[in-house]
């Protein structure tokens, strides 16, 4: 499951939407692509909110910017 949520979130943070939609804190790791549920009971509880979580992810893919790639830094001045 962790790999699936990491992939569909596309490196974007959908947490604000999930919070607005009142997704329980326990399940919010799925909203940011960091699925971290380990207990069967946690999976069952969060399954009830999967439609809302997937809505937030789908909505966010339309409006949130993509994760930056190929970032480079260059020293401009070496004095502090």
PDB file of N, CA, C and O in Angstrom:
ATOM      1  N   UNK A   1       0.814  -1.199   0.000  1.00  0.00           N
ATOM      2  CA  UNK A   1       0.000   0.000   0.000  1.00  0.00           C
ATOM      3  C   UNK A   1       0.857   1.264   0.000  1.00  0.00           C
ATOM      4  O   UNK A   1       0.513   2.251  -0.649  1.00  0.00           O
ATOM      5  N   UNK A   2       1.957   1.231   0.718  1.00  0.00           N
ATOM      6  CA  UNK A   2       2.805   2.430   0.793  1.00  0.00           C
ATOM      7  C   UNK A   2       3.266   2.853  -0.594  1.00  0.00           C
ATOM      8  O   UNK A   2       3.250   4.039  -0.925  1.00  0.00           O
ATOM      9  N   UNK A   3       3.676   1.879  -1.407  1.00  0.00           N
ATOM     10  CA  UNK A   3       4.157   2.184  -2.759  1.00  0.00           C
ATOM     11  C   UNK A   3       3.037   2.793  -3.609  1.00  0.00           C
ATOM     12  O   UNK A   3       3.274   3.725  -4.377  1.00  0.00           O
ATOM     13  N   UNK A   4       1.834   2.271  -3.470  1.00  0.00           N
ATOM     14  CA  UNK A   4       0.699   2.779  -4.250  1.00  0.00           C
ATOM     15  C   UNK A   4       0.405   4.229  -3.893  1.00  0.00           C
ATOM     16  O   UNK A   4       0.258   5.065  -4.785  1.00  0.00           O
ATOM     17  N   UNK A   5       0.315   4.541  -2.601  1.00  0.00           N
ATOM     18  CA  UNK A   5       0.007   5.915  -2.200  1.00  0.00           C
ATOM     19  C   UNK A   5       1.136   6.876  -2.546  1.00  0.00           C
ATOM     20  O   UNK A   5       0.887   8.031  -2.891  1.00  0.00           O
ATOM     21  N   UNK A   6       2.370   6.407  -2.457  1.00  0.00           N
ATOM     22  CA  UNK A   6       3.503   7.255  -2.838  1.00  0.00           C
ATOM     23  C   UNK A   6       3.426   7.581  -4.334  1.00  0.00           C
ATOM     24  O   UNK A   6       3.695   8.708  -4.749  1.00  0.00           O
ATOM     25  N   UNK A   7       3.064   6.599  -5.113  1.00  0.00           N
ATOM     26  CA  UNK A   7       2.978   6.782  -6.560  1.00  0.00           C
ATOM     27  C   UNK A   7       1.820   7.706  -6.942  1.00  0.00           C
ATOM     28  O   UNK A   7       2.018   8.654  -7.701  1.00  0.00           O
ATOM     29  N   UNK A   8       0.621   7.445  -6.428  1.00  0.00           N
ATOM     30  CA  UNK A   8      -0.527   8.246  -6.862  1.00  0.00           C
ATOM     31  C   UNK A   8      -0.498   9.668  -6.330  1.00  0.00           C
ATOM     32  O   UNK A   8      -1.110  10.557  -6.922  1.00  0.00           O
ATOM     33  N   UNK A   9       0.198   9.902  -5.228  1.00  0.00           N
ATOM     34  CA  UNK A   9       0.277  11.277  -4.722  1.00  0.00           C
ATOM     35  C   UNK A   9       1.248  12.115  -5.540  1.00  0.00           C
ATOM     36  O   UNK A   9       1.216  13.343  -5.466  1.00  0.00           O
ATOM     37  N   UNK A  10       2.112  11.467  -6.321  1.00  0.00           N
ATOM     38  CA  UNK A  10       3.034  12.132  -7.245  1.00  0.00           C
ATOM     39  C   UNK A  10       3.938  13.149  -6.552  1.00  0.00           C
ATOM     40  O   UNK A  10       4.278  14.181  -7.130  1.00  0.00           O
ATOM     41  N   UNK A  11       4.328  12.851  -5.306  1.00  0.00           N
ATOM     42  CA  UNK A  11       5.239  13.740  -4.595  1.00  0.00           C
ATOM     43  C   UNK A  11       4.592  15.030  -4.115  1.00  0.00           C
ATOM     44  O   UNK A  11       5.283  15.938  -3.652  1.00  0.00           O
ATOM     45  N   UNK A  12       3.281  15.115  -4.221  1.00  0.00           N
ATOM     46  CA  UNK A  12       2.567  16.329  -3.806  1.00  0.00           C
ATOM     47  C   UNK A  12       1.928  16.109  -2.443  1.00  0.00           C
ATOM     48  O   UNK A  12       1.612  14.978  -2.071  1.00  0.00           O
ATOM     49  N   UNK A  13       1.741  17.183  -1.709  1.00  0.00           N
ATOM     50  CA  UNK A  13       1.174  17.094  -0.370  1.00  0.00           C
ATOM     51  C   UNK A  13      -0.311  17.447  -0.425  1.00  0.00           C
ATOM     52  O   UNK A  13      -0.675  18.608  -0.613  1.00  0.00           O
ATOM     53  N   UNK A  14      -1.148  16.455  -0.263  1.00  0.00           N
ATOM     54  CA  UNK A  14      -2.597  16.630  -0.321  1.00  0.00           C
ATOM     55  C   UNK A  14      -3.192  16.746   1.085  1.00  0.00           C
ATOM     56  O   UNK A  14      -4.409  16.687   1.257  1.00  0.00           O
ATOM     57  N   UNK A  15      -2.339  16.908   2.069  1.00  0.00           N
ATOM     58  CA  UNK A  15      -2.763  16.945   3.465  1.00  0.00           C
ATOM     59  C   UNK A  15      -3.760  18.063   3.774  1.00  0.00           C
ATOM     60  O   UNK A  15      -4.731  17.805   4.485  1.00  0.00           O
ATOM     61  N   UNK A  16      -3.575  19.296   3.277  1.00  0.00           N
ATOM     62  CA  UNK A  16      -4.563  20.339   3.598  1.00  0.00           C
ATOM     63  C   UNK A  16      -5.990  19.951   3.199  1.00  0.00           C
ATOM     64  O   UNK A  16      -6.933  20.220   3.943  1.00  0.00           O
ATOM     65  N   UNK A  17      -6.153  19.331   2.048  1.00  0.00           N
ATOM     66  CA  UNK A  17      -7.479  18.880   1.617  1.00  0.00           C
ATOM     67  C   UNK A  17      -8.009  17.811   2.569  1.00  0.00           C
ATOM     68  O   UNK A  17      -9.166  17.866   2.986  1.00  0.00           O
ATOM     69  N   UNK A  18      -7.175  16.851   2.907  1.00  0.00           N
ATOM     70  CA  UNK A  18      -7.604  15.782   3.809  1.00  0.00           C
ATOM     71  C   UNK A  18      -8.000  16.336   5.174  1.00  0.00           C
ATOM     72  O   UNK A  18      -8.940  15.842   5.796  1.00  0.00           O
ATOM     73  N   UNK A  19      -7.294  17.347   5.637  1.00  0.00           N
ATOM     74  CA  UNK A  19      -7.649  17.964   6.912  1.00  0.00           C
ATOM     75  C   UNK A  19      -8.983  18.692   6.801  1.00  0.00           C
ATOM     76  O   UNK A  19      -9.816  18.608   7.703  1.00  0.00           O
ATOM     77  N   UNK A  20      -9.187  19.408   5.690  1.00  0.00           N
ATOM     78  CA  UNK A  20     -10.474  20.096   5.483  1.00  0.00           C
ATOM     79  C   UNK A  20     -11.628  19.096   5.407  1.00  0.00           C
ATOM     80  O   UNK A  20     -12.739  19.377   5.857  1.00  0.00           O
ATOM     81  N   UNK A  21     -11.349  17.936   4.836  1.00  0.00           N
ATOM     82  CA  UNK A  21     -12.376  16.899   4.689  1.00  0.00           C
ATOM     83  C   UNK A  21     -12.497  16.026   5.940  1.00  0.00           C
ATOM     84  O   UNK A  21     -13.251  15.053   5.955  1.00  0.00           O
ATOM     85  N   UNK A  22     -11.757  16.377   6.977  1.00  0.00           N
ATOM     86  CA  UNK A  22     -11.800  15.715   8.284  1.00  0.00           C
ATOM     87  C   UNK A  22     -11.407  14.230   8.234  1.00  0.00           C
ATOM     88  O   UNK A  22     -12.003  13.389   8.907  1.00  0.00           O
ATOM     89  N   UNK A  23     -10.395  13.939   7.425  1.00  0.00           N
ATOM     90  CA  UNK A  23      -9.807  12.599   7.444  1.00  0.00           C
ATOM     91  C   UNK A  23      -9.098  12.458   8.791  1.00  0.00           C
ATOM     92  O   UNK A  23      -8.336  13.347   9.170  1.00  0.00           O
ATOM     93  N   UNK A  24      -9.325  11.372   9.519  1.00  0.00           N
ATOM     94  CA  UNK A  24      -8.681  11.202  10.829  1.00  0.00           C
ATOM     95  C   UNK A  24      -7.156  11.296  10.735  1.00  0.00           C
ATOM     96  O   UNK A  24      -6.550  10.899   9.740  1.00  0.00           O
ATOM     97  N   UNK A  25      -6.566  11.826  11.786  1.00  0.00           N
ATOM     98  CA  UNK A  25      -5.105  12.006  11.833  1.00  0.00           C
ATOM     99  C   UNK A  25      -4.364  10.703  11.523  1.00  0.00           C
ATOM    100  O   UNK A  25      -3.344  10.713  10.834  1.00  0.00           O
ATOM    101  N   UNK A  26      -4.871   9.608  12.026  1.00  0.00           N
ATOM    102  CA  UNK A  26      -4.257   8.299  11.809  1.00  0.00           C
ATOM    103  C   UNK A  26      -4.096   7.990  10.320  1.00  0.00           C
ATOM    104  O   UNK A  26      -3.138   7.327   9.921  1.00  0.00           O
ATOM    105  N   UNK A  27      -5.023   8.465   9.510  1.00  0.00           N
ATOM    106  CA  UNK A  27      -5.050   8.129   8.078  1.00  0.00           C
ATOM    107  C   UNK A  27      -4.396   9.191   7.201  1.00  0.00           C
ATOM    108  O   UNK A  27      -4.264   8.993   5.993  1.00  0.00           O
ATOM    109  N   UNK A  28      -3.989  10.302   7.781  1.00  0.00           N
ATOM    110  CA  UNK A  28      -3.495  11.425   6.990  1.00  0.00           C
ATOM    111  C   UNK A  28      -2.149  11.171   6.324  1.00  0.00           C
ATOM    112  O   UNK A  28      -1.780  11.898   5.402  1.00  0.00           O
ATOM    113  N   UNK A  29      -1.409  10.164   6.765  1.00  0.00           N
ATOM    114  CA  UNK A  29      -0.129   9.882   6.100  1.00  0.00           C
ATOM    115  C   UNK A  29      -0.359   9.495   4.640  1.00  0.00           C
ATOM    116  O   UNK A  29       0.507   9.720   3.795  1.00  0.00           O
ATOM    117  N   UNK A  30      -1.507   8.921   4.346  1.00  0.00           N
ATOM    118  CA  UNK A  30      -1.840   8.553   2.964  1.00  0.00           C
ATOM    119  C   UNK A  30      -1.993   9.784   2.081  1.00  0.00           C
ATOM    120  O   UNK A  30      -1.769   9.713   0.872  1.00  0.00           O
ATOM    121  N   UNK A  31      -2.368  10.897   2.666  1.00  0.00           N
ATOM    122  CA  UNK A  31      -2.614  12.129   1.909  1.00  0.00           C
ATOM    123  C   UNK A  31      -1.328  12.776   1.411  1.00  0.00           C
ATOM    124  O   UNK A  31      -1.350  13.557   0.460  1.00  0.00           O
ATOM    125  N   UNK A  32      -0.235  12.459   2.039  1.00  0.00           N
ATOM    126  CA  UNK A  32       1.035  13.055   1.623  1.00  0.00           C
ATOM    127  C   UNK A  32       1.962  12.023   0.979  1.00  0.00           C
ATOM    128  O   UNK A  32       3.143  12.291   0.758  1.00  0.00           O
ATOM    129  N   UNK A  33       1.418  10.843   0.681  1.00  0.00           N
ATOM    130  CA  UNK A  33       2.219   9.810   0.026  1.00  0.00           C
ATOM    131  C   UNK A  33       3.141   9.061   0.958  1.00  0.00           C
ATOM    132  O   UNK A  33       4.022   8.331   0.505  1.00  0.00           O
ATOM    133  N   UNK A  34       2.952   9.230   2.247  1.00  0.00           N
ATOM    134  CA  UNK A  34       3.808   8.551   3.231  1.00  0.00           C
ATOM    135  C   UNK A  34       2.989   7.540   4.029  1.00  0.00           C
ATOM    136  O   UNK A  34       2.994   7.573   5.259  1.00  0.00           O
ATOM    137  N   UNK A  35       2.311   6.675   3.363  1.00  0.00           N
ATOM    138  CA  UNK A  35       1.450   5.672   3.988  1.00  0.00           C
ATOM    139  C   UNK A  35       2.242   4.910   5.038  1.00  0.00           C
ATOM    140  O   UNK A  35       3.255   4.284   4.727  1.00  0.00           O
ATOM    141  N   UNK A  36       1.778   4.964   6.282  1.00  0.00           N
ATOM    142  CA  UNK A  36       2.572   4.362   7.359  1.00  0.00           C
ATOM    143  C   UNK A  36       1.751   3.462   8.281  1.00  0.00           C
ATOM    144  O   UNK A  36       2.136   3.235   9.428  1.00  0.00           O
ATOM    145  N   UNK A  37       0.643   2.959   7.797  1.00  0.00           N
ATOM    146  CA  UNK A  37      -0.188   2.105   8.642  1.00  0.00           C
ATOM    147  C   UNK A  37       0.398   0.701   8.696  1.00  0.00           C
ATOM    148  O   UNK A  37       0.790   0.142   7.672  1.00  0.00           O
ATOM    149  N   UNK A  38       0.454   0.144   9.886  1.00  0.00           N
ATOM    150  CA  UNK A  38       1.032  -1.184  10.055  1.00  0.00           C
ATOM    151  C   UNK A  38       0.065  -2.176  10.682  1.00  0.00           C
ATOM    152  O   UNK A  38       0.205  -3.382  10.478  1.00  0.00           O
ATOM    153  N   UNK A  39      -0.905  -1.696  11.434  1.00  0.00           N
ATOM    154  CA  UNK A  39      -1.827  -2.585  12.130  1.00  0.00           C
ATOM    155  C   UNK A  39      -3.084  -2.814  11.290  1.00  0.00           C
ATOM    156  O   UNK A  39      -3.560  -1.908  10.607  1.00  0.00           O
ATOM    157  N   UNK A  40      -3.608  -4.024  11.350  1.00  0.00           N
ATOM    158  CA  UNK A  40      -4.802  -4.372  10.575  1.00  0.00           C
ATOM    159  C   UNK A  40      -5.987  -3.481  10.952  1.00  0.00           C
ATOM    160  O   UNK A  40      -6.763  -3.084  10.083  1.00  0.00           O
ATOM    161  N   UNK A  41      -6.128  -3.170  12.224  1.00  0.00           N
ATOM    162  CA  UNK A  41      -7.239  -2.320  12.665  1.00  0.00           C
ATOM    163  C   UNK A  41      -7.121  -0.918  12.075  1.00  0.00           C
ATOM    164  O   UNK A  41      -8.128  -0.314  11.706  1.00  0.00           O
ATOM    165  N   UNK A  42      -5.902  -0.400  11.986  1.00  0.00           N
ATOM    166  CA  UNK A  42      -5.684   0.918  11.378  1.00  0.00           C
ATOM    167  C   UNK A  42      -6.067   0.895   9.900  1.00  0.00           C
ATOM    168  O   UNK A  42      -6.686   1.835   9.401  1.00  0.00           O
ATOM    169  N   UNK A  43      -5.697  -0.182   9.200  1.00  0.00           N
ATOM    170  CA  UNK A  43      -6.061  -0.323   7.786  1.00  0.00           C
ATOM    171  C   UNK A  43      -7.580  -0.290   7.633  1.00  0.00           C
ATOM    172  O   UNK A  43      -8.110   0.378   6.745  1.00  0.00           O
ATOM    173  N   UNK A  44      -8.275  -1.020   8.509  1.00  0.00           N
ATOM    174  CA  UNK A  44      -9.734  -1.096   8.432  1.00  0.00           C
ATOM    175  C   UNK A  44     -10.363   0.270   8.670  1.00  0.00           C
ATOM    176  O   UNK A  44     -11.283   0.666   7.955  1.00  0.00           O
ATOM    177  N   UNK A  45      -9.874   0.984   9.664  1.00  0.00           N
ATOM    178  CA  UNK A  45     -10.429   2.303   9.964  1.00  0.00           C
ATOM    179  C   UNK A  45     -10.203   3.266   8.798  1.00  0.00           C
ATOM    180  O   UNK A  45     -11.107   4.012   8.422  1.00  0.00           O
ATOM    181  N   UNK A  46      -9.022   3.249   8.239  1.00  0.00           N
ATOM    182  CA  UNK A  46      -8.693   4.183   7.163  1.00  0.00           C
ATOM    183  C   UNK A  46      -9.362   3.801   5.849  1.00  0.00           C
ATOM    184  O   UNK A  46      -9.576   4.651   4.986  1.00  0.00           O
ATOM    185  N   UNK A  47      -9.689   2.530   5.702  1.00  0.00           N
ATOM    186  CA  UNK A  47     -10.386   2.093   4.489  1.00  0.00           C
ATOM    187  C   UNK A  47     -11.705   2.858   4.328  1.00  0.00           C
ATOM    188  O   UNK A  47     -12.122   3.162   3.210  1.00  0.00           O
ATOM    189  N   UNK A  48     -12.353   3.164   5.451  1.00  0.00           N
ATOM    190  CA  UNK A  48     -13.609   3.920   5.426  1.00  0.00           C
ATOM    191  C   UNK A  48     -13.425   5.314   4.826  1.00  0.00           C
ATOM    192  O   UNK A  48     -14.385   5.912   4.342  1.00  0.00           O
ATOM    193  N   UNK A  49     -12.203   5.829   4.855  1.00  0.00           N
ATOM    194  CA  UNK A  49     -11.927   7.190   4.383  1.00  0.00           C
ATOM    195  C   UNK A  49     -11.194   7.208   3.043  1.00  0.00           C
ATOM    196  O   UNK A  49     -10.776   8.267   2.573  1.00  0.00           O
ATOM    197  N   UNK A  50     -11.039   6.040   2.433  1.00  0.00           N
ATOM    198  CA  UNK A  50     -10.253   5.979   1.196  1.00  0.00           C
ATOM    199  C   UNK A  50     -10.871   6.794   0.061  1.00  0.00           C
ATOM    200  O   UNK A  50     -10.141   7.376  -0.741  1.00  0.00           O
ATOM    201  N   UNK A  51     -12.191   6.845  -0.021  1.00  0.00           N
ATOM    202  CA  UNK A  51     -12.840   7.637  -1.077  1.00  0.00           C
ATOM    203  C   UNK A  51     -12.484   9.116  -0.931  1.00  0.00           C
ATOM    204  O   UNK A  51     -12.181   9.785  -1.919  1.00  0.00           O
ATOM    205  N   UNK A  52     -12.519   9.621   0.293  1.00  0.00           N
ATOM    206  CA  UNK A  52     -12.177  11.022   0.555  1.00  0.00           C
ATOM    207  C   UNK A  52     -10.707  11.282   0.261  1.00  0.00           C
ATOM    208  O   UNK A  52     -10.364  12.293  -0.352  1.00  0.00           O
ATOM    209  N   UNK A  53      -9.843  10.380   0.693  1.00  0.00           N
ATOM    210  CA  UNK A  53      -8.404  10.532   0.454  1.00  0.00           C
ATOM    211  C   UNK A  53      -8.118  10.549  -1.042  1.00  0.00           C
ATOM    212  O   UNK A  53      -7.356  11.387  -1.522  1.00  0.00           O
ATOM    213  N   UNK A  54      -8.726   9.628  -1.777  1.00  0.00           N
ATOM    214  CA  UNK A  54      -8.512   9.579  -3.226  1.00  0.00           C
ATOM    215  C   UNK A  54      -9.082  10.811  -3.920  1.00  0.00           C
ATOM    216  O   UNK A  54      -8.517  11.275  -4.910  1.00  0.00           O
ATOM    217  N   UNK A  55     -10.201  11.352  -3.414  1.00  0.00           N
ATOM    218  CA  UNK A  55     -10.743  12.600  -3.956  1.00  0.00           C
ATOM    219  C   UNK A  55      -9.724  13.720  -3.790  1.00  0.00           C
ATOM    220  O   UNK A  55      -9.462  14.470  -4.731  1.00  0.00           O
ATOM    221  N   UNK A  56      -9.150  13.833  -2.600  1.00  0.00           N
ATOM    222  CA  UNK A  56      -8.165  14.894  -2.341  1.00  0.00           C
ATOM    223  C   UNK A  56      -6.940  14.743  -3.235  1.00  0.00           C
ATOM    224  O   UNK A  56      -6.411  15.732  -3.741  1.00  0.00           O
ATOM    225  N   UNK A  57      -6.496  13.518  -3.426  1.00  0.00           N
ATOM    226  CA  UNK A  57      -5.335  13.291  -4.287  1.00  0.00           C
ATOM    227  C   UNK A  57      -5.667  13.665  -5.728  1.00  0.00           C
ATOM    228  O   UNK A  57      -4.885  14.350  -6.386  1.00  0.00           O
ATOM    229  N   UNK A  58      -6.819  13.221  -6.221  1.00  0.00           N
ATOM    230  CA  UNK A  58      -7.214  13.532  -7.603  1.00  0.00           C
ATOM    231  C   UNK A  58      -7.375  15.036  -7.794  1.00  0.00           C
ATOM    232  O   UNK A  58      -6.939  15.587  -8.805  1.00  0.00           O
ATOM    233  N   UNK A  59      -7.997  15.693  -6.830  1.00  0.00           N
ATOM    234  CA  UNK A  59      -8.187  17.141  -6.907  1.00  0.00           C
ATOM    235  C   UNK A  59      -6.840  17.858  -6.877  1.00  0.00           C
ATOM    236  O   UNK A  59      -6.613  18.795  -7.642  1.00  0.00           O
ATOM    237  N   UNK A  60      -5.958  17.420  -6.003  1.00  0.00           N
ATOM    238  CA  UNK A  60      -4.647  18.046  -5.871  1.00  0.00           C
ATOM    239  C   UNK A  60      -3.782  17.891  -7.109  1.00  0.00           C
ATOM    240  O   UNK A  60      -2.984  18.775  -7.423  1.00  0.00           O
ATOM    241  N   UNK A  61      -3.932  16.780  -7.811  1.00  0.00           N
ATOM    242  CA  UNK A  61      -3.149  16.584  -9.031  1.00  0.00           C
ATOM    243  C   UNK A  61      -3.504  17.626 -10.088  1.00  0.00           C
ATOM    244  O   UNK A  61      -2.706  17.909 -10.981  1.00  0.00           O
ATOM    245  N   UNK A  62      -4.701  18.193  -9.982  1.00  0.00           N
ATOM    246  CA  UNK A  62      -5.135  19.218 -10.932  1.00  0.00           C
ATOM    247  C   UNK A  62      -4.614  20.606 -10.569  1.00  0.00           C
ATOM    248  O   UNK A  62      -4.416  21.442 -11.451  1.00  0.00           O
ATOM    249  N   UNK A  63      -4.388  20.861  -9.270  1.00  0.00           N
ATOM    250  CA  UNK A  63      -4.075  22.234  -8.845  1.00  0.00           C
ATOM    251  C   UNK A  63      -2.712  22.426  -8.183  1.00  0.00           C
ATOM    252  O   UNK A  63      -2.183  23.538  -8.187  1.00  0.00           O
ATOM    253  N   UNK A  64      -2.141  21.380  -7.620  1.00  0.00           N
ATOM    254  CA  UNK A  64      -0.857  21.527  -6.923  1.00  0.00           C
ATOM    255  C   UNK A  64       0.302  21.400  -7.905  1.00  0.00           C
ATOM    256  O   UNK A  64       0.233  20.599  -8.837  1.00  0.00           O
ATOM    257  N   UNK A  65       1.362  22.176  -7.712  1.00  0.00           N
ATOM    258  CA  UNK A  65       2.526  22.058  -8.608  1.00  0.00           C
ATOM    259  C   UNK A  65       3.224  20.716  -8.413  1.00  0.00           C
ATOM    260  O   UNK A  65       3.144  20.103  -7.349  1.00  0.00           O
ATOM    261  N   UNK A  66       3.904  20.281  -9.458  1.00  0.00           N
ATOM    262  CA  UNK A  66       4.660  19.035  -9.376  1.00  0.00           C
ATOM    263  C   UNK A  66       5.857  19.199  -8.455  1.00  0.00           C
ATOM    264  O   UNK A  66       6.295  20.314  -8.171  1.00  0.00           O
ATOM    265  N   UNK A  67       6.377  18.067  -7.994  1.00  0.00           N
ATOM    266  CA  UNK A  67       7.564  18.059  -7.151  1.00  0.00           C
ATOM    267  C   UNK A  67       8.753  18.551  -7.977  1.00  0.00           C
ATOM    268  O   UNK A  67       8.941  18.102  -9.108  1.00  0.00           O
ATOM    269  N   UNK A  68       9.560  19.471  -7.429  1.00  0.00           N
ATOM    270  CA  UNK A  68      10.733  19.959  -8.168  1.00  0.00           C
ATOM    271  C   UNK A  68      11.695  18.817  -8.492  1.00  0.00           C
ATOM    272  O   UNK A  68      11.844  17.876  -7.713  1.00  0.00           O
ATOM    273  N   UNK A  69      12.340  18.913  -9.645  1.00  0.00           N
ATOM    274  CA  UNK A  69      13.308  17.900 -10.058  1.00  0.00           C
ATOM    275  C   UNK A  69      14.557  18.594 -10.575  1.00  0.00           C
ATOM    276  O   UNK A  69      14.512  19.737 -11.032  1.00  0.00           O
ATOM    277  N   UNK A  70      15.658  17.888 -10.493  1.00  0.00           N
ATOM    278  CA  UNK A  70      16.941  18.375 -10.995  1.00  0.00           C
ATOM    279  C   UNK A  70      17.291  19.764 -10.438  1.00  0.00           C
ATOM    280  O   UNK A  70      17.652  20.669 -11.189  1.00  0.00           O
ATOM    281  N   UNK A  71      17.181  19.914  -9.129  1.00  0.00           N
ATOM    282  CA  UNK A  71      17.517  21.158  -8.441  1.00  0.00           C
ATOM    283  C   UNK A  71      19.033  21.262  -8.331  1.00  0.00           C
ATOM    284  O   UNK A  71      19.703  20.272  -8.038  1.00  0.00           O
ATOM    285  N   UNK A  72      19.571  22.440  -8.561  1.00  0.00           N
ATOM    286  CA  UNK A  72      21.003  22.672  -8.415  1.00  0.00           C
ATOM    287  C   UNK A  72      21.219  23.912  -7.556  1.00  0.00           C
ATOM    288  O   UNK A  72      20.426  24.853  -7.587  1.00  0.00           O
ATOM    289  N   UNK A  73      22.290  23.896  -6.800  1.00  0.00           N
ATOM    290  CA  UNK A  73      22.657  25.047  -5.976  1.00  0.00           C
ATOM    291  C   UNK A  73      24.041  25.518  -6.391  1.00  0.00           C
ATOM    292  O   UNK A  73      24.899  24.717  -6.762  1.00  0.00           O
ATOM    293  N   UNK A  74      24.241  26.799  -6.324  1.00  0.00           N
ATOM    294  CA  UNK A  74      25.521  27.373  -6.712  1.00  0.00           C
ATOM    295  C   UNK A  74      25.938  28.390  -5.652  1.00  0.00           C
ATOM    296  O   UNK A  74      25.141  29.240  -5.255  1.00  0.00           O
ATOM    297  N   UNK A  75      27.181  28.302  -5.198  1.00  0.00           N
ATOM    298  CA  UNK A  75      27.697  29.253  -4.221  1.00  0.00           C
ATOM    299  C   UNK A  75      27.917  30.595  -4.907  1.00  0.00           C
ATOM    300  O   UNK A  75      28.626  30.683  -5.909  1.00  0.00           O
ATOM    301  N   UNK A  76      27.308  31.626  -4.363  1.00  0.00           N
ATOM    302  CA  UNK A  76      27.464  32.969  -4.921  1.00  0.00           C
ATOM    303  C   UNK A  76      28.527  33.738  -4.153  1.00  0.00           C
ATOM    304  O   UNK A  76      29.322  34.475  -4.736  1.00  0.00           O
ATOM    305  N   UNK A  77      28.530  33.556  -2.836  1.00  0.00           N
ATOM    306  CA  UNK A  77      29.462  34.274  -1.984  1.00  0.00           C
ATOM    307  C   UNK A  77      29.890  33.327  -0.873  1.00  0.00           C
ATOM    308  O   UNK A  77      29.038  32.697  -0.246  1.00  0.00           O
ATOM    309  N   UNK A  78      31.165  33.213  -0.616  1.00  0.00           N
ATOM    310  CA  UNK A  78      31.643  32.263   0.385  1.00  0.00           C
ATOM    311  C   UNK A  78      31.845  32.886   1.762  1.00  0.00           C
ATOM    312  O   UNK A  78      32.285  32.188   2.675  1.00  0.00           O
ATOM    313  N   UNK A  79      31.545  34.158   1.946  1.00  0.00           N
ATOM    314  CA  UNK A  79      31.689  34.781   3.268  1.00  0.00           C
ATOM    315  C   UNK A  79      30.350  34.768   3.984  1.00  0.00           C
ATOM    316  O   UNK A  79      29.288  34.842   3.364  1.00  0.00           O
ATOM    317  N   UNK A  80      30.426  34.675   5.287  1.00  0.00           N
ATOM    318  CA  UNK A  80      29.201  34.615   6.085  1.00  0.00           C
ATOM    319  C   UNK A  80      29.016  35.873   6.854  1.00  0.00           C
ATOM    320  O   UNK A  80      28.037  36.010   7.587  1.00  0.00           O
TER     321      UNK A  80
END
